[in-house]
Amino acid sequence: MKRPVSRLPNCREVAKPASGHSLQVLLGLILSFWLVPTPPAGALGFRIPNQDAEAIARGNAFVATADDPAAIYYNPAGITQLEGQHFQVGSLLYLGIYGDYQSPSGTSVKNNAQVIPAPTFYYTYSPEKGPLSFGFGAYMPFGLSVQWPNDSPFRTAGVKASLTYITLNPVVAWKICQSVSIAAGPTFNYSKIDLVQGIFPNPNILPGDQFEFSGDGWGYGFNAGLFWQPHPQWSFGASYRSASRMDYRGDATTKPLPLSSSVNTSSKVDFPQIVIGGISYRPTTNWNVEVDVDWTDWDSVRQLQVQGFPSQILDWQSSLFYEVGVTRYFHQRYYLSAGYFFSGVTTSDQHFTPLVPDTDLQVGSIGGGFKGKNWDWAMAVQIIAGDWRNVQNLQNPTVNGRYKLFTPTLSFSVGYHF
């Protein structure tokens, strides 16, 4: 339910309804999206951009729409559009991250795929009187779970990586006038990491040999957003998520005998800042087309250093990819959506790690939902697929070869508002 705006001051006089010329503008906007060259570097890394089923169905092109409680993640300024109180729970389900590896000698290896959930919770409150709205979100903006067989040719580079990253995010949004809102809030981030690699290239030299680092810690940051709707058919959105540093404290363990040892240690990992901007166009009340640009500062992820042990250089590159989504609304309050975005590689060949088997990814999605008087629901299916990536790693030749990823996802959300 949209929030009333009649008591708010005008930022400017609302323009007259758009003429047929607006359709030409829309076509030009869409064509400009498809004609922009794919950036040479950029990828998901260990980022999880999928935080809401309605947005996922639109290819995550949502920063300039941001009209459900998940706006807390996508663009917190958008929560000023919501009236009263809104609760929403949901989850993204990775239905297996299927990785394939082929060595230069022809050896083939498949990773151990598993279903991985990433749940979300959002709450927003917009008082009937006053320009402020309040929200709280709990979600997982980063995460990773990859496990290769213990006898993989690259076992000394890594056989298992598990990263859990949970963000608690209160926000306050201010509707400055009828068309402009801003918002900001702190992020309290808890994370746990577990990394495992073999010690010898051949697991039969000393069965059970491995080095493992396991730790957890807290980090802090903030997010902010801007929402501007100068005309009922056009809206613009922008959001920013600050960088944060996680100070993991835990144990580094080597086993078995005679190598067994365990020491308390730590590792500092930088998580990147993120900037998103987008434009939404509604030629009629039944359609919403949006184009977004999303940038992730992976340049800040330079190395992985466990105190007291040799560091691992990562040398990642910043990610820039484009998202496009379209939604068709029906009179019975149902809607259908589709979306797409492309993500190119962000990790270098020279410092490639099989624990983040990065490759060019084509991401397509479709979904739908219902917006009722009190209840809302949404579902989306997403396919993440990439072609083979050839890696020639000068630092660790055991990872040389070809890598390929395929990941289907299913997401859902249920909301209640009053």
C-alpha positions in Angstrom: 0.0 0.0 0.0 1.4 3.4 -1.0 1.8 6.1 1.6 -0.3 9.2 1.2 1.6 12.3 0.2 -1.0 15.0 0.2 0.3 16.7 3.4 3.9 16.9 2.1 5.3 20.0 0.4 5.7 20.1 -3.3 9.3 19.9 -4.6 8.1 21.2 -7.9 5.0 21.3 -9.9 4.1 17.8 -11.2 4.5 17.6 -14.9 1.7 16.8 -17.3 1.3 13.2 -18.4 3.8 12.1 -21.0 3.0 12.0 -24.6 3.8 9.3 -27.2 7.3 10.8 -27.3 8.0 9.1 -23.9 7.7 5.7 -25.7 10.5 6.8 -28.0 12.6 7.8 -25.0 12.0 4.4 -23.4 13.1 2.6 -26.6 16.2 4.7 -26.7 16.9 3.9 -23.0 16.6 0.2 -23.6 18.7 0.3 -26.7 21.4 2.2 -25.0 21.5 -0.5 -22.3 22.0 -3.3 -24.9 24.6 -1.3 -26.8 26.9 -0.5 -23.8 30.0 -2.7 -24.1 30.4 -5.4 -21.5 33.0 -4.2 -19.0 36.3 -6.2 -19.2 36.2 -7.0 -15.5 33.5 -7.5 -12.9 31.7 -10.3 -11.1 29.7 -11.5 -8.1 32.8 -12.6 -6.2 31.3 -13.8 -2.9 28.6 -11.1 -3.0 24.9 -12.1 -2.8 22.9 -9.4 -4.7 19.7 -11.5 -4.5 17.8 -10.2 -1.4 14.1 -10.3 -2.4 12.0 -12.5 -4.6 10.2 -9.6 -6.3 13.5 -7.9 -7.1 15.2 -11.1 -8.2 12.5 -11.8 -10.7 13.4 -8.3 -12.2 17.1 -9.1 -12.5 17.6 -7.1 -9.3 16.7 -4.0 -11.2 14.9 -2.5 -8.2 16.8 0.5 -6.9 14.5 3.0 -8.7 11.3 1.0 -7.8 12.1 0.0 -4.2 8.4 -0.3 -3.1 8.5 -3.3 -0.8 10.2 -3.8 2.6 13.3 -5.2 0.9 14.0 -1.6 -0.1 16.0 -1.6 3.2 18.7 -3.5 1.2 18.1 -2.2 -2.4 17.4 1.5 -1.6 16.3 2.4 2.0 14.9 5.7 0.8 12.1 3.7 -0.9 10.5 2.7 2.4 8.8 6.1 2.5 6.4 4.8 -0.2 5.0 2.3 2.3 2.1 3.1 4.5 1.7 1.7 8.1 3.6 -1.3 9.2 5.1 -4.0 6.9 6.6 -7.4 7.8 8.3 -9.6 5.2 10.2 -12.9 5.5 11.7 -14.9 2.7 14.7 -16.8 1.5 16.9 -17.3 -1.5 17.8 -21.0 -2.1 20.9 -21.9 -4.2 19.8 -25.2 -5.6 23.5 -26.3 -5.8 26.5 -24.4 -7.1 27.7 -26.8 -9.8 31.4 -26.3 -10.6 33.3 -28.3 -13.3 37.1 -28.4 -13.7 39.2 -29.8 -16.5 43.0 -30.0 -16.1 45.4 -29.5 -19.0 46.0 -33.3 -18.9 42.3 -34.0 -19.3 41.4 -34.8 -15.6 37.8 -33.8 -14.8 36.6 -32.8 -11.3 33.1 -31.8 -10.1 32.6 -30.0 -6.8 30.2 -31.2 -4.1 27.0 -29.2 -4.7 24.5 -28.6 -2.0 21.4 -26.5 -1.3 22.3 -23.3 0.4 19.7 -21.0 1.9 20.0 -17.2 2.4 17.0 -16.1 4.5 15.8 -12.5 4.9 13.7 -10.5 7.3 12.4 -6.9 6.8 10.2 -4.6 8.9 9.1 -1.0 8.0 7.0 1.5 9.8 5.7 4.8 8.4 3.6 6.9 10.9 0.4 8.4 9.5 1.7 11.9 10.3 5.2 13.1 9.7 7.8 12.7 7.0 9.9 9.9 8.7 9.8 6.2 8.0 11.7 3.5 10.0 13.0 0.1 9.0 15.0 -2.9 10.1 16.5 -5.6 8.0 18.4 -8.8 8.6 20.0 -10.3 5.5 23.1 -11.8 4.0 24.8 -9.5 1.5 27.9 -11.8 1.2 28.4 -15.5 1.4 30.3 -18.5 -0.1 30.1 -22.2 0.1 32.4 -24.3 -2.2 33.8 -27.7 -1.6 36.0 -29.8 -4.0 36.9 -33.4 -3.6 39.9 -34.0 -1.3 41.9 -35.5 -4.2 41.5 -32.5 -6.5 44.7 -31.7 -8.5 44.7 -28.2 -6.9 44.1 -29.4 -3.3 47.1 -27.3 -2.0 45.4 -24.2 -3.3 42.1 -25.0 -1.5 39.4 -27.7 -1.2 36.8 -25.9 0.9 35.6 -22.4 1.6 32.6 -21.4 3.8 31.7 -17.8 4.4 28.6 -16.7 6.4 27.9 -12.9 6.6 24.8 -11.6 8.4 23.9 -7.9 8.4 21.6 -6.2 10.9 20.5 -2.9 9.4 18.2 -0.3 11.0 17.4 2.6 8.8 15.6 6.0 9.0 14.1 7.6 5.8 13.0 11.2 5.4 10.4 12.1 2.7 11.7 15.7 2.1 8.8 16.5 -0.2 6.3 14.7 -2.4 9.0 13.5 -4.9 12.2 13.2 -2.9 13.3 10.9 -0.1 16.7 10.1 1.5 17.7 7.5 4.0 20.6 6.1 5.9 21.4 3.6 8.6 24.2 1.7 10.3 25.1 -1.9 9.4 26.2 -4.4 12.1 27.8 -7.3 10.4 28.6 -10.7 11.9 30.7 -13.2 9.9 32.2 -16.6 10.2 34.8 -18.1 7.8 36.2 -21.6 7.3 39.0 -22.3 4.9 40.6 -25.7 4.2 43.5 -26.7 1.9 45.7 -29.8 1.5 49.3 -29.8 2.6 50.7 -32.2 0.0 49.7 -32.4 -3.7 48.9 -36.1 -3.3 46.4 -37.0 -0.5 48.0 -40.5 -0.1 51.3 -39.1 1.1 49.9 -38.5 4.5 46.2 -39.3 4.6 44.0 -36.7 6.3 46.6 -33.9 5.8 45.1 -30.4 5.8 45.5 -26.8 7.0 42.3 -25.1 8.2 41.5 -21.6 9.5 38.2 -21.1 11.2 37.2 -17.8 12.8 34.5 -15.3 13.3 34.1 -11.6 14.1 32.1 -8.4 13.8 32.4 -5.4 11.5 30.5 -2.2 11.0 29.5 0.1 8.2 26.4 2.0 6.9 24.1 2.2 3.9 22.3 5.2 2.4 19.8 5.8 -0.4 18.1 8.4 -2.6 14.7 8.1 -4.2 13.3 10.8 -6.7 10.1 10.6 -8.6 9.6 13.8 -10.5 6.8 12.4 -12.6 4.3 9.5 -12.0 5.9 7.7 -15.0 9.6 8.2 -14.0 11.6 7.5 -10.9 15.3 7.5 -10.1 17.1 5.7 -7.4 20.6 5.4 -6.0 22.0 3.5 -3.0 25.4 3.2 -1.4 26.8 0.5 0.9 30.1 1.3 2.7 33.1 -0.8 2.8 33.7 -2.7 6.0 36.6 -4.7 7.5 36.1 -8.0 9.3 38.6 -9.0 11.9 38.3 -12.7 12.2 39.6 -14.3 15.3 39.9 -18.1 15.6 42.2 -21.1 15.2 44.7 -22.2 12.5 44.9 -26.0 12.7 47.3 -28.4 10.9 46.8 -32.2 11.0 47.3 -35.1 11.3 50.2 -36.4 13.4 53.1 -35.7 13.2 52.0 -32.3 11.8 49.3 -31.7 14.3 49.2 -28.2 15.8 46.6 -25.5 16.6 47.3 -21.9 17.3 45.1 -18.9 18.1 45.4 -16.4 15.2 43.4 -13.8 13.2 42.7 -12.6 9.7 41.5 -9.2 8.4 39.3 -9.3 5.3 38.0 -6.1 3.6 34.5 -6.2 2.2 33.8 -3.8 -0.7 31.8 -0.7 -1.0 28.8 -0.9 -3.4 27.1 1.8 -5.5 23.9 1.3 -7.5 21.9 3.7 -9.6 18.8 3.2 -11.8 15.9 4.6 -13.7 12.4 3.2 -13.7 9.8 4.1 -16.4 6.1 3.2 -16.3 4.5 3.9 -19.7 1.2 2.9 -18.0 0.2 1.8 -14.5 0.4 -1.8 -15.8 4.1 -1.8 -16.7 7.4 -1.0 -15.0 10.7 -1.1 -16.9 13.9 -0.4 -15.1 17.6 -0.3 -16.0 20.3 -0.2 -13.2 24.1 0.1 -13.1 25.8 -1.7 -10.2 29.4 -1.2 -9.1 31.3 -3.3 -6.5 34.8 -2.1 -5.4 36.5 -5.5 -5.4 39.8 -3.6 -5.8 39.8 -3.4 -2.0 40.1 -7.2 -1.8 43.9 -7.4 -2.3 45.0 -10.5 -0.2 44.0 -13.0 2.4 46.4 -12.9 5.3 46.2 -15.3 8.3 48.5 -13.9 10.9 51.6 -16.0 11.3 51.2 -17.7 7.9 52.1 -16.8 4.3 49.6 -14.5 2.7 47.6 -15.3 -0.4 47.5 -12.6 -3.0 44.0 -12.1 -4.6 44.4 -9.0 -6.7 40.6 -8.8 -7.6 39.2 -6.1 -9.9 36.2 -3.9 -9.5 32.8 -5.1 -10.8 30.5 -3.2 -13.1 27.5 -4.8 -14.5 24.1 -3.8 -15.9 20.7 -5.0 -14.8 17.4 -4.8 -16.7 13.9 -5.8 -15.4 10.3 -5.5 -16.5 7.1 -6.1 -14.6 3.5 -6.5 -15.9 0.8 -5.8 -13.3 -2.7 -7.2 -13.6 -6.1 -5.9 -12.3 -6.4 -8.8 -9.8 -3.3 -7.5 -8.0 -1.1 -10.2 -9.5 2.1 -9.5 -11.5 4.7 -11.2 -13.6 8.3 -10.1 -14.0 11.5 -11.0 -15.9 15.0 -9.8 -15.8 18.6 -10.2 -16.8 22.2 -9.1 -16.0 25.7 -10.0 -17.1 28.7 -10.5 -14.8 32.2 -10.9 -16.1 35.2 -12.3 -14.3 36.7 -10.3 -11.4 39.5 -12.6 -10.3 42.9 -12.6 -12.1 44.4 -15.7 -13.8 47.7 -15.0 -12.0 46.2 -15.3 -8.5 43.1 -17.5 -9.3 41.7 -19.6 -6.5 39.4 -22.6 -7.0 37.7 -21.5 -3.8 36.1 -18.7 -5.8 35.8 -20.3 -9.2 34.9 -17.0 -11.0 33.8 -16.9 -14.6 31.7 -14.9 -17.0 28.1 -15.3 -15.9 24.8 -14.8 -17.7 22.0 -14.4 -15.2 18.3 -14.7 -16.2 15.2 -14.7 -14.0 11.4 -14.9 -14.1 8.8 -14.7 -11.4 5.6 -13.3 -10.1 3.5 -12.5 -7.1 0.5 -11.0 -5.5 0.0 -7.7 -3.6 -3.2 -7.9 -1.5 -5.0 -5.8 1.0 -2.9 -7.2 3.9 -0.9 -10.1 2.4 1.8 -10.1 -0.3 3.8 -13.0 -1.7 6.4 -13.4 -4.5 8.4 -16.2 -6.1 11.3 -16.2 -8.6 13.4 -18.7 -10.5 16.9 -17.6 -11.5 19.5 -19.3 -13.7 23.2 -18.4 -13.3 25.3 -19.9 -16.1 28.8 -19.3 -17.5 30.9 -20.7 -20.3 34.3 -22.3 -19.7 37.1 -20.1 -18.3 40.7 -20.9 -19.2 43.1 -20.2 -16.3 46.9 -20.1 -16.7 48.1 -19.4 -13.2 51.8 -18.4 -13.0 51.8 -18.4 -9.2 50.3 -21.9 -8.6 50.3 -24.1 -11.7 48.2 -26.8 -10.0 45.1 -24.6 -10.7 45.7 -24.4 -14.4 42.8 -25.6 -16.5 39.2 -24.8 -17.4 36.4 -23.9 -15.0 32.7 -23.7 -15.5 29.7 -22.8 -13.2 26.0 -23.4 -13.3 23.7 -22.4 -10.5 19.9 -22.5 -10.4 18.1 -20.6 -7.6 14.6 -20.4 -6.2 13.4 -17.5 -4.0 10.2 -16.7 -2.2 8.9 -14.0 0.2 5.7 -13.5 2.2 4.6 -10.2 3.6 1.9 -8.8 5.9 1.0 -5.1 6.3 -1.6 -3.1 8.2 
